[in-house]
């Protein structure tokens, strides 16, 4: 079953946003600077995560198709004997 790209990417972006905000706040940066860096990090995390999940989906889908094709070959081969 393919993974849901958008929900996973949004979850990762939210985690990165709050994580970077917390790191900036602990470092003593101004709130505006923390916000800009956190938004940029969240956008980056969304893009990277969505690409990674799409790649994982492609690999899983390819494996499922290959498995199904192998099963059909086995059943056709068994019927001929």
Secondary structure, DSSP 4 states (H G I P E B T S, - for coil): ----HHHHHHHHHHHHHHHHHHHHHHHT--HHHHHHHHHHHHHHHHHHHHHHHHHHHHHHHHHHHHHHHHHHHHHHHHHH-
